[in-house]
Amino acid sequence: MSWRRLFGGLLLAVLACASAQAKELLWVTGDVTPAARTALVERLAVADGWTFRHSDHRLGLPASERP
């Protein structure tokens, strides 16, 4: 398995960070996640009393590193 596949799989995973005082959802996505899905997750999290944070990571290489 290549590092890109492994890294891409990790970036597409949903990470939830919660504590007893504050509920917070960290939604980590790659560039293949539709904006509508992110909006749906945000709406559901806020409706349930969670603080929503979104982090979008590019899966491709920067232009300077492309072959």
Secondary structure by P-SEA (a helix, b strand, c coil): ccaaaaaaaaaabbbbbbcccbbbbbbbbcccccaaaaaaaaaaaaaabbbbbbbbbbccccccccc
